């Protein structure tokens, strides 16, 4: 009788150890699993921006985040590069407030035109010059979001003649031949042909 009790006690101890081991394995199994990384912050910018020389250019940069913007933690950097392999020059920051670094290149021509609270960190470059061509980068951090957002804009400056030629080519491309099933097909087709011919001559001249 005593032996059976001892054996039973031993079995219970063994079961207790086995149960404890099972719970430990389960606990460490859960803790050991890698947490899937969060979705990267998405930044929206125009890849290429064509601007007429002497006009103002809005370098649009917006982003989305799972968290509201806390101005004490939010940070923003705008940089300029002459080429993809060139070093970056920072010209504007946000550290609890907008800090315009007023580079010699831009001086007072840069203006912050966004609203971080609405996920907009755009800037406006006034009186664009040909030497302003290059790459413009916006870098965004919005803690507790762990991912840094990045957008890059290629700014191209057009001279006045180039802008007119581009506009004429766009107008030619916009003209489409009407459906020939219409009752006044010949009349419409003639008008379109004349319009295409006139615009084509304007572009070639």
C-alpha positions in Angstrom: 0.0 0.0 0.0 2.8 2.3 0.9 4.7 1.5 -2.3 1.6 2.3 -4.4 1.3 5.7 -2.7 4.9 6.4 -3.4 4.6 5.3 -6.9 1.5 7.4 -7.3 3.3 10.4 -5.9 6.2 9.8 -8.3 3.7 9.7 -11.2 2.2 13.0 -10.1 5.6 14.6 -9.8 6.5 13.3 -13.2 3.2 14.6 -14.6 3.8 18.0 -12.9 7.3 18.2 -14.5 5.9 17.2 -17.8 3.1 19.8 -17.6 5.6 22.5 -16.5 7.9 21.6 -19.4 5.0 21.8 -21.8 4.0 25.2 -20.6 7.6 26.5 -20.8 7.9 25.2 -24.4 4.6 26.9 -25.3 5.6 30.1 -23.6 9.0 30.3 -25.3 7.5 29.2 -28.6 5.1 32.2 -28.5 7.8 34.6 -27.4 10.3 33.2 -29.8 8.2 33.9 -32.8 9.3 36.9 -34.8 6.8 39.7 -35.0 6.0 40.5 -38.6 7.4 43.9 -39.6 5.0 46.7 -40.0 4.1 48.2 -43.3 6.5 50.8 -44.5 5.5 54.4 -44.5 4.2 55.4 -47.9 5.4 58.7 -49.4 3.8 60.2 -52.4 5.7 62.6 -54.7 5.8 63.4 -58.4 8.8 61.4 -59.8 9.5 64.2 -62.3 8.4 67.8 -62.2 8.8 70.1 -65.2 8.7 73.8 -64.3 9.0 76.9 -66.5 12.0 79.1 -65.7 11.1 82.0 -63.5 7.9 80.4 -62.2 7.2 78.9 -58.7 7.5 75.1 -58.2 5.5 73.3 -55.5 7.5 70.2 -54.5 4.6 68.1 -53.3 5.3 65.5 -50.7 2.6 63.7 -48.7 2.7 60.5 -46.6 0.5 58.2 -44.6 1.2 56.7 -41.2 -0.6 54.5 -38.7 0.0 57.2 -36.1 -1.1 60.8 -35.7 1.7 63.4 -36.0 3.2 64.4 -32.6 5.1 67.6 -33.3 7.5 66.9 -30.4 8.6 63.6 -32.0 8.0 64.2 -35.7 11.0 65.1 -37.9 11.5 66.1 -41.5 14.5 66.8 -43.7 14.5 68.2 -47.2 17.8 67.9 -49.2 19.0 68.8 -52.7 21.4 66.9 -55.0 22.8 68.1 -58.3 22.9 64.5 -59.5 22.2 61.0 -58.2 25.8 60.4 -57.1 26.3 63.9 -55.7 26.3 64.7 -52.0 23.0 65.9 -50.4 22.6 69.5 -49.1 20.0 70.0 -46.4 17.9 73.1 -46.9 14.9 72.7 -44.6 14.1 70.8 -41.4 11.3 70.2 -39.0 12.3 69.8 -35.3 9.2 70.9 -33.3 9.1 73.8 -35.8 10.1 74.6 -39.4 13.8 75.5 -39.7 14.8 77.1 -43.1 18.5 76.7 -43.4 18.6 79.3 -46.2 21.4 77.8 -48.3 23.3 80.1 -50.5 21.8 78.3 -53.5 18.2 79.1 -52.5 18.4 81.9 -49.9 14.9 83.2 -49.3 13.3 81.3 -52.2 12.2 78.2 -50.2 8.9 78.3 -48.4 7.2 75.5 -46.4 3.7 75.0 -47.9 2.6 71.8 -46.2 0.9 70.8 -43.0 2.4 67.9 -41.0 -0.8 67.4 -39.1 -2.5 66.6 -42.4 0.5 64.4 -43.5 1.6 67.0 -46.0 5.3 68.2 -45.9 5.4 70.0 -49.3 7.7 73.0 -50.0 7.5 75.7 -52.6 10.6 76.9 -54.5 10.0 80.5 -55.8 11.4 82.0 -59.0 12.9 78.8 -60.3 16.2 79.1 -62.1 18.0 76.7 -64.5 20.6 75.9 -61.8 17.8 74.6 -59.5 17.6 71.5 -61.6 18.4 68.3 -59.8 17.0 65.9 -57.2 14.9 66.9 -54.1 14.6 64.4 -51.3 12.1 64.5 -48.4 12.8 62.3 -45.4 10.1 61.7 -42.8 10.1 60.2 -39.3 6.8 59.9 -37.4 7.4 57.9 -34.1 6.3 55.5 -32.9 6.3 54.4 -36.6 9.7 52.7 -36.9 10.1 53.2 -40.6 11.5 56.3 -42.3 9.7 57.6 -45.3 11.6 58.9 -48.4 10.4 60.6 -51.5 12.5 61.9 -54.4 11.6 64.5 -57.0 13.5 65.1 -60.2 13.1 68.8 -61.0 13.6 69.9 -64.6 13.6 73.6 -65.6 12.3 74.5 -69.0 13.1 77.7 -70.9 10.2 79.6 -72.3 10.6 78.3 -75.9 10.8 74.7 -74.6 7.6 75.2 -72.6 5.7 76.4 -75.7 7.0 73.5 -77.8 6.0 71.0 -75.2 2.5 72.6 -75.0 2.1 72.4 -78.7 3.1 68.8 -78.9 0.6 68.0 -76.1 -2.1 69.8 -78.0 -1.4 67.7 -81.1 -1.4 64.5 -79.1 -4.7 65.6 -77.5 -6.5 65.9 -80.8 -8.3 62.6 -81.7 -10.0 61.5 -84.9 -13.8 61.3 -84.4 -15.9 58.2 -84.9 -16.5 57.9 -88.7 -20.0 56.5 -88.0 -21.3 59.9 -87.2 -23.7 61.6 -89.8 -21.3 64.5 -90.2 -18.1 62.4 -90.4 -16.5 64.1 -93.4 -17.0 67.5 -92.0 -15.6 66.6 -88.6 -12.7 64.6 -90.0 -11.7 67.6 -92.2 -11.7 69.9 -89.2 -9.5 67.6 -87.2 -7.1 67.1 -90.2 -6.9 70.9 -90.5 -6.3 71.3 -86.8 -3.6 68.6 -86.8 -1.9 70.2 -89.8 -1.9 73.6 -88.2 -0.6 72.4 -84.9 2.0 70.3 -86.7 3.3 73.3 -88.6 3.4 75.4 -85.4 5.6 72.7 -83.7 7.9 72.3 -86.7 8.4 76.0 -87.0 
